[in-house]
Structure formats: structure tokens, C-alpha cells
Amino acid sequence: FLINYTSNPPVNWNEVESILKDLGAVKVYHIKAKHSIEDWFLSDLTGILKYLKLTPGSKPNGNNGYEKMKNLFKKSNRLYVKGERINGFIDSIDVEKIMCTNCSQLKPLCKELNVRCPNLVSKHPKPHSNKNP
């Protein structure tokens, strides 16, 4: 699966697809995101604020998800660097909530991977269901 985050990415995705097929991939899906991952993270603002130990109800400011995340981290005297691992961050946000909020964008990927919506999993739990996508 290839996920494009910009309209003019610095990567030639057709070339990447060709390489993946040369390596044995039977099918390659191009799934374009409408927003950045930070926009998705902000779907669980409560979890982010708790992680950063900021006052509940704090409002992020910025023109896009990245700027909002960067400014929230700054309020907490921390540095947000896009693409860098942040210890404990993923564990502190509600991935199910983020998936449900962005379901329409994730639907093509979930369909291809045969992943059920977390809402359905919650209503009809499986013995070994995994909370994370």
C-alpha cells in the first residue's frame, strides 16, 4: 500500500509500484490521504492533551494539523518533529476513535485488508480482537 500525503510528492509512485511488483507484489494500491497524519491525531485531542499534561479544553492553534501539533507540544515545553518517534504517544491516544472519525478516508484500505470498523468490533467483540489497526 502506498499512501500519498501531498498532491505533488517527492516520490515517483509509479516507479515505486513497478519496483514492488518486480519484488513479487501481486497488487499495489495507491491510497491518497486528504490530510496529514497530524490531522488524524487531532481527532483525539483529549488523548493528546492528557499525554502533554495540558489543561483539558486547551485549543490548538495553527493553519494545519502539523502546526497545531507543533504548537501544542510547544505549550508543553516539548518539540514536535514530523516523522520522529515520540515515546508513549501512540499508547496515549485512542486509535479506535481516530479510525472511526476518519472512517470514510480509511474505508478503501480497511476493505482491502478485510479490517472491520472498530465500532462493529466493539458491538460484536471477538475473543482476540486487536484494538490497534
N, CA, C and O of each residue as an XYZ file, in Angstrom:
532
protein
N       0.840     -1.183      0.000
C       0.000      0.000      0.000
C       0.877      1.236      0.000
O       1.887      1.301      0.701
N       0.487      2.192     -0.777
C       1.212      3.457     -0.835
C       0.266      4.548     -0.378
O      -0.881      4.611     -0.820
N       0.744      5.403      0.500
C      -0.098      6.493      0.985
C       0.565      7.809      0.622
O       1.681      8.098      1.054
N      -0.126      8.595     -0.168
C       0.338      9.913     -0.590
C      -0.176     10.952      0.381
O      -1.379     10.992      0.638
N       0.677     11.791      0.931
C       0.225     12.844      1.833
C       0.210     14.207      1.169
O      -0.297     15.168      1.749
N       0.752     14.312     -0.030
C       0.741     15.600     -0.715
C       0.328     15.387     -2.160
O       0.422     14.277     -2.683
N      -0.133     16.459     -2.809
C      -0.561     16.332     -4.196
C       0.624     16.179     -5.146
O       0.479     15.570     -6.206
N       1.782     16.711     -4.797
C       2.987     16.566     -5.613
C       4.116     15.983     -4.770
O       5.064     16.686     -4.420
N       4.011     14.686     -4.442
C       5.019     14.091     -3.566
C       6.379     14.030     -4.240
O       6.463     13.997     -5.468
N       7.452     14.014     -3.441
C       8.801     13.956     -3.994
C       9.176     12.549     -4.456
O      10.340     12.278     -4.750
N       8.193     11.658     -4.519
C       8.438     10.269     -4.896
C       7.652      9.954     -6.157
O       6.501     10.370     -6.295
N       8.262      9.224     -7.073
C       7.560      8.765     -8.260
C       6.871      7.455     -7.892
O       7.500      6.397     -7.922
N       5.580      7.513     -7.543
C       4.868      6.341     -7.047
C       4.711      5.258     -8.104
O       4.642      4.077     -7.765
N       4.653      5.639     -9.382
C       4.580      4.626    -10.436
C       5.864      3.803    -10.471
O       5.837      2.593    -10.696
N       6.980      4.475    -10.248
C       8.264      3.772    -10.199
C       8.325      2.845     -8.981
O       8.805      1.716     -9.077
N       7.840      3.327     -7.848
C       7.808      2.505     -6.634
C       6.922      1.283     -6.862
O       7.277      0.171     -6.469
N       5.773      1.490     -7.494
C       4.871      0.367     -7.785
C       5.566     -0.664     -8.665
O       5.461     -1.867     -8.425
N       6.266     -0.194     -9.672
C       6.996     -1.093    -10.567
C       8.037     -1.915     -9.805
O       8.174     -3.118    -10.027
N       8.763     -1.258     -8.914
C       9.780     -1.949     -8.106
C       9.122     -2.992     -7.202
O       9.613     -4.115     -7.087
N       8.010     -2.619     -6.562
C       7.305     -3.565     -5.687
C       6.833     -4.789     -6.464
O       6.921     -5.914     -5.971
N       6.337     -4.572     -7.669
C       5.895     -5.699     -8.499
C       7.083     -6.562     -8.912
O       6.983     -7.788     -8.948
N       8.204     -5.918     -9.221
C       9.422     -6.676     -9.543
C       9.867     -7.532     -8.361
O      10.464     -8.593     -8.541
N       9.568     -7.061     -7.147
C       9.936     -7.796     -5.931
C       8.898     -8.857     -5.551
O       9.063     -9.566     -4.558
N       7.823     -8.960     -6.352
C       6.852    -10.022     -6.108
C       5.474     -9.585     -5.666
O       4.610    -10.435     -5.451
N       5.236     -8.294     -5.522
C       3.898     -7.839     -5.126
C       2.910     -8.164     -6.242
O       3.155     -7.848     -7.406
N       1.804     -8.791     -5.887
C       0.792     -9.145     -6.869
C      -0.046     -7.922     -7.227
O      -0.404     -7.712     -8.386
N      -0.350     -7.122     -6.211
C      -1.192     -5.951     -6.400
C      -0.664     -4.817     -5.529
O      -0.243     -5.049     -4.396
N      -0.683     -3.604     -6.047
C      -0.266     -2.427     -5.284
C      -1.416     -1.421     -5.353
O      -1.899     -1.087     -6.435
N      -1.843     -0.947     -4.191
C      -2.942      0.009     -4.121
C      -2.391      1.392     -3.811
O      -1.558      1.552     -2.919
N      -2.858      2.387     -4.550
C      -2.497      3.778     -4.279
C      -3.658      4.401     -3.507
O      -4.744      4.590     -4.055
N      -3.429      4.713     -2.249
C      -4.463      5.319     -1.413
C      -3.965      6.692     -0.997
O      -2.955      6.814     -0.305
N      -4.683      7.727     -1.425
C      -4.250      9.096     -1.143
C      -4.996      9.655      0.058
O      -6.226      9.660      0.093
N      -4.252     10.118      1.025
C      -4.847     10.744      2.212
C      -5.215     12.186      1.884
O      -4.497     12.870      1.154
N      -6.339     12.640      2.431
C      -6.768     14.025      2.219
C      -6.082     14.974      3.193
O      -5.985     16.174      2.938
N      -5.611     14.435      4.298
C      -4.985     15.249      5.337
C      -3.711     14.564      5.813
O      -3.430     13.423      5.447
N      -2.959     15.266      6.622
C      -1.745     14.677      7.193
C      -2.106     13.826      8.401
O      -3.215     13.925      8.927
N      -1.190     13.006      8.833
C      -1.413     12.149      9.995
C      -1.713     12.984     11.236
O      -2.457     12.547     12.114
N      -1.137     14.184     11.312
C      -1.400     15.060     12.464
C      -2.877     15.437     12.545
O      -3.438     15.531     13.637
N      -3.509     15.654     11.383
C      -4.944     15.957     11.382
C      -5.722     14.789     11.980
O      -6.694     14.992     12.707
N      -5.296     13.581     11.676
C      -5.958     12.398     12.233
C      -5.708     12.316     13.734
O      -6.633     12.043     14.499
N      -4.468     12.551     14.164
C      -4.164     12.521     15.602
C      -5.081     13.474     16.366
O      -5.554     13.149     17.455
N      -5.329     14.648     15.792
C      -6.136     15.667     16.465
C      -7.589     15.236     16.655
O      -8.340     15.894     17.375
N      -7.989     14.140     16.017
C      -9.324     13.582     16.252
C      -9.464     13.112     17.691
O     -10.578     12.973     18.197
N      -8.335     12.868     18.353
C      -8.352     12.526     19.780
C      -7.581     13.593     20.551
O      -6.556     13.315     21.174
N      -8.094     14.808     20.495
C      -7.451     15.930     21.183
C      -7.343     15.662     22.683
O      -6.356     16.045     23.311
N      -8.347     15.011     23.257
C      -8.323     14.699     24.691
C      -7.096     13.866     25.045
O      -6.413     14.148     26.029
N      -6.818     12.843     24.245
C      -5.653     11.987     24.490
C      -4.343     12.741     24.337
O      -3.403     12.526     25.102
N      -4.282     13.625     23.347
C      -3.070     14.422     23.126
C      -2.832     15.348     24.314
O      -1.716     15.436     24.826
N      -3.888     16.038     24.749
C      -3.752     16.967     25.882
C      -3.323     16.226     27.144
O      -2.494     16.721     27.906
N      -3.880     15.056     27.361
C      -3.510     14.259     28.531
C      -2.041     13.845     28.438
O      -1.305     13.933     29.421
N      -1.615     13.395     27.254
C      -0.223     12.993     27.049
C       0.727     14.155     27.333
O       1.773     13.979     27.959
N       0.348     15.345     26.864
C       1.197     16.524     27.029
C       1.018     17.198     28.390
O       1.703     18.172     28.701
N       0.094     16.673     29.197
C      -0.210     17.241     30.517
C      -0.655     18.698     30.398
O      -0.262     19.556     31.188
N      -1.492     18.949     29.379
C      -2.064     20.279     29.181
C      -3.491     20.285     29.719
O      -4.121     19.234     29.837
N      -3.990     21.457     30.038
C      -5.333     21.621     30.582
C      -6.376     21.077     29.609
O      -6.360     21.417     28.426
N      -7.295     20.222     30.110
C      -8.382     19.760     29.237
C      -9.124     20.967     28.666
O      -9.375     21.942     29.373
N      -9.468     20.893     27.401
C     -10.157     22.009     26.760
C      -9.211     22.978     26.067
O      -9.668     23.893     25.381
N      -7.892     22.798     26.232
C      -6.931     23.648     25.515
C      -7.184     23.524     24.020
O      -7.398     22.426     23.506
N      -7.159     24.635     23.340
C      -7.418     24.647     21.899
C      -6.102     24.771     21.135
O      -5.284     25.642     21.430
N      -5.907     23.890     20.148
C      -4.693     24.003     19.332
C      -4.834     25.151     18.340
O      -5.922     25.397     17.819
N      -3.738     25.851     18.082
C      -3.790     26.900     17.070
C      -2.789     26.580     15.972
O      -1.740     25.982     16.210
N      -3.145     26.999     14.759
C      -2.305     26.745     13.599
C      -3.176     26.587     12.370
O      -4.393     26.432     12.472
N      -2.540     26.627     11.202
C      -3.280     26.551      9.941
C      -3.529     25.129      9.469
O      -4.385     24.898      8.614
N      -2.786     24.171     10.021
C      -2.961     22.779      9.615
C      -2.620     21.877     10.799
O      -2.177     22.349     11.846
N      -2.830     20.590     10.620
C      -2.598     19.644     11.703
C      -1.180     19.665     12.231
O      -0.962     19.579     13.439
N      -0.213     19.779     11.331
C       1.185     19.807     11.755
C       1.457     21.013     12.656
O       2.059     20.876     13.721
N       1.011     22.194     12.223
C       1.236     23.411     13.023
C       0.533     23.315     14.375
O       1.079     23.737     15.395
N      -0.669     22.761     14.380
C      -1.413     22.610     15.632
C      -0.683     21.674     16.587
O      -0.571     21.963     17.778
N      -0.186     20.555     16.070
C       0.563     19.616     16.916
C       1.835     20.280     17.436
O       2.158     20.181     18.619
N       2.550     20.954     16.546
C       3.792     21.626     16.926
C       3.530     22.638     18.041
O       4.295     22.718     19.001
N       2.443     23.416     17.914
C       2.119     24.429     18.920
C       1.668     23.811     20.241
O       1.992     24.333     21.307
N       0.928     22.711     20.182
C       0.536     22.029     21.420
C       1.769     21.511     22.157
O       1.880     21.661     23.373
N       2.687     20.907     21.417
C       3.912     20.399     22.039
C       4.718     21.550     22.630
O       5.304     21.419     23.704
N       4.745     22.687     21.918
C       5.480     23.856     22.407
C       4.896     24.346     23.732
O       5.642     24.723     24.636
N       3.553     24.343     23.853
C       2.903     24.747     25.108
C       3.324     23.846     26.264
O       3.290     24.251     27.426
N       3.719     22.627     25.932
C       4.131     21.654     26.940
C       5.658     21.614     27.082
O       6.210     20.700     27.695
N       6.332     22.623     26.505
C       7.803     22.701     26.520
C       8.460     21.469     25.909
O       9.487     20.988     26.386
N       7.840     20.971     24.838
C       8.382     19.826     24.116
C       8.481     20.194     22.648
O       7.849     21.147     22.192
N       9.270     19.441     21.920
C       9.475     19.688     20.497
C       8.781     18.603     19.687
O       9.000     17.414     19.919
N       7.946     19.008     18.738
C       7.303     18.053     17.830
C       8.043     18.105     16.508
O       8.116     19.156     15.871
N       8.591     16.972     16.094
C       9.291     16.877     14.817
C       8.565     15.838     13.978
O       8.490     14.668     14.353
N       8.034     16.269     12.847
C       7.280     15.377     11.966
C       8.123     14.156     11.607
O       9.278     14.274     11.199
N       7.519     12.993     11.767
C       8.194     11.758     11.387
C       9.066     11.140     12.462
O       9.548     10.019     12.296
N       9.277     11.845     13.554
C      10.106     11.312     14.644
C       9.246     10.523     15.619
O       8.089     10.866     15.862
N       9.816      9.475     16.168
C       9.117      8.653     17.164
C       8.994      9.445     18.472
O       9.933     10.113     18.905
N       7.806      9.351     19.087
C       7.556     10.039     20.353
C       7.176      8.972     21.372
O       6.104      8.374     21.282
N       8.052      8.737     22.333
C       7.821      7.693     23.334
C       6.476      7.848     24.030
O       6.178      8.907     24.583
N       5.664      6.795     24.003
C       4.404      6.770     24.719
C       3.242      7.476     24.048
O       2.110      7.381     24.522
N       3.495      8.180     22.956
C       2.432      8.971     22.328
C       1.308      8.094     21.778
O       0.139      8.308     22.100
N       1.653      7.116     20.958
C       0.637      6.269     20.330
C      -0.176      5.522     21.385
O      -1.381      5.332     21.224
N       0.481      5.101     22.458
C      -0.234      4.398     23.530
C      -1.213      5.304     24.269
O      -2.144      4.813     24.907
N      -1.019      6.614     24.191
C      -1.873      7.533     24.950
C      -3.047      8.078     24.140
O      -3.925      8.739     24.695
N      -3.071      7.809     22.839
C      -4.199      8.278     22.035
C      -5.133      7.106     21.738
O      -4.720      5.947     21.768
N      -6.383      7.421     21.454
C      -7.411      6.415     21.198
C      -7.471      6.133     19.695
O      -8.128      6.851     18.941
N      -6.775      5.079     19.277
C      -6.684      4.749     17.854
C      -8.062      4.391     17.292
O      -8.369      4.734     16.150
N      -8.892      3.709     18.079
C     -10.248      3.379     17.619
C     -11.036      4.649     17.312
O     -11.713      4.731     16.288
N     -10.947      5.632     18.193
C     -11.661      6.899     17.986
C     -11.164      7.575     16.711
O     -11.961      8.086     15.925
N      -9.856      7.577     16.508
C      -9.266      8.194     15.318
C      -9.728      7.464     14.063
O     -10.078      8.098     13.068
N      -9.730      6.120     14.108
C     -10.181      5.337     12.954
C     -11.645      5.619     12.635
O     -12.007      5.782     11.470
N     -12.485      5.677     13.660
C     -13.916      5.920     13.438
C     -14.166      7.323     12.904
O     -14.995      7.513     12.015
N     -13.456      8.302     13.440
C     -13.618      9.684     12.991
C     -13.214      9.835     11.526
O     -13.800     10.635     10.797
N     -12.217      9.069     11.098
C     -11.693      9.166      9.734
C     -12.076      7.956      8.891
O     -11.386      7.617      7.930
N     -13.170      7.312      9.253
C     -13.603      6.071      8.615
C     -13.734      6.203      7.096
O     -13.293      5.321      6.360
N     -14.334      7.291      6.625
C     -14.558      7.424      5.180
C     -13.241      7.437      4.409
O     -13.181      6.940      3.284
N     -12.188      7.998      4.999
C     -10.888      8.020      4.337
C     -10.181      6.669      4.431
O      -9.430      6.288      3.532
N     -10.424      5.956      5.517
C      -9.772      4.664      5.733
C     -10.511      3.499      5.086
O      -9.949      2.416      4.928
N     -11.769      3.719      4.710
C     -12.610      2.629      4.209
C     -11.964      1.827      3.074
O     -12.003      0.598      3.129
N     -11.366      2.459      2.039
C     -10.756      1.652      0.968
C      -9.637      0.739      1.492
O      -9.520     -0.412      1.072
N      -8.830      1.256      2.398
C      -7.741      0.460      2.967
C      -8.296     -0.673      3.826
O      -7.852     -1.815      3.712
N      -9.260     -0.362      4.678
C      -9.867     -1.386      5.544
C     -10.516     -2.484      4.711
O     -10.415     -3.666      5.040
N     -11.185     -2.084      3.626
C     -11.848     -3.065      2.760
C     -10.820     -4.021      2.157
O     -11.026     -5.235      2.158
N      -9.728     -3.486      1.647
C      -8.701     -4.330      1.029
C      -8.008     -5.233      2.039
O      -7.612     -6.352      1.714
N      -7.862     -4.741      3.270
C      -7.203     -5.531      4.315
C      -8.189     -6.397      5.101
O      -7.802     -7.144      5.999
N      -9.484     -6.280      4.740
C     -10.543     -7.019      5.425
C     -10.570     -6.698      6.920
O     -10.694     -7.592      7.758
N     -10.453     -5.405      7.237
C     -10.487     -4.929      8.622
C     -11.878     -4.373      8.899
O     -12.399     -3.574      8.121
N     -12.470     -4.792      9.997
C     -13.793     -4.302     10.374
C     -13.664     -3.000     11.149
O     -12.684     -2.769     11.857
N     -14.680     -2.153     10.996
C     -14.720     -0.885     11.723
C     -14.670     -1.157     13.220
O     -15.359     -2.056     13.702
N     -13.862     -0.391     13.971
C     -13.806     -0.594     15.427
C     -15.178     -0.516     16.093
O     -15.404     -1.182     17.103
N     -16.112      0.292     15.541
C     -17.463      0.356     16.111
C     -18.135     -1.006     16.058
O     -18.796     -1.418     17.011
N     -17.963     -1.704     14.937
C     -18.563     -3.030     14.799
C     -17.890     -4.026     15.723
O     -18.550     -4.887     16.304
N     -16.569     -3.911     15.861
C     -15.824     -4.811     16.738
C     -16.283     -4.618     18.176
O     -16.427     -5.592     18.915
N     -16.514     -3.366     18.582
C     -16.954     -3.088     19.950
C     -18.333     -3.686     20.218
O     -18.591     -4.183     21.315
N     -19.224     -3.642     19.220
C     -20.576     -4.161     19.398
C     -20.603     -5.686     19.361
O     -21.441     -6.314     20.008
N     -19.686     -6.275     18.605
C     -19.623     -7.726     18.454
C     -18.185     -8.182     18.670
O     -17.517     -8.576     17.714
N     -17.693     -8.136     19.914
C     -16.277     -8.425     20.151
C     -15.892     -9.858     19.809
O     -16.655    -10.800     20.024
N     -14.693     -9.989     19.273
C     -14.106    -11.298     19.016
C     -13.228    -11.629     20.213
O     -12.764    -10.719     20.901
N     -12.989    -12.908     20.478
C     -12.178    -13.279     21.640
C     -10.794    -12.642     21.656
O     -10.299    -12.273     22.720
N     -10.163    -12.507     20.488
C      -8.801    -11.973     20.445
C      -8.723    -10.744     19.552
O      -7.760    -10.593     18.800
N      -9.720     -9.860     19.617
C      -9.698     -8.678     18.761
C      -8.587     -7.737     19.194
O      -8.301     -7.602     20.384
N      -7.964     -7.088     18.219
C      -6.855     -6.171     18.461
C      -7.376     -4.751     18.375
O      -8.007     -4.390     17.382
N      -7.129     -3.942     19.384
C      -7.608     -2.557     19.427
C      -6.936     -1.702     18.365
O      -7.576     -0.806     17.815
N      -5.672     -1.948     18.061
C      -4.927     -1.116     17.117
C      -5.096     -1.627     15.702
O      -5.258     -2.829     15.495
N      -5.061     -0.700     14.688
C      -5.214     -1.111     13.293
C      -4.011     -1.880     12.808
O      -3.973     -2.303     11.653
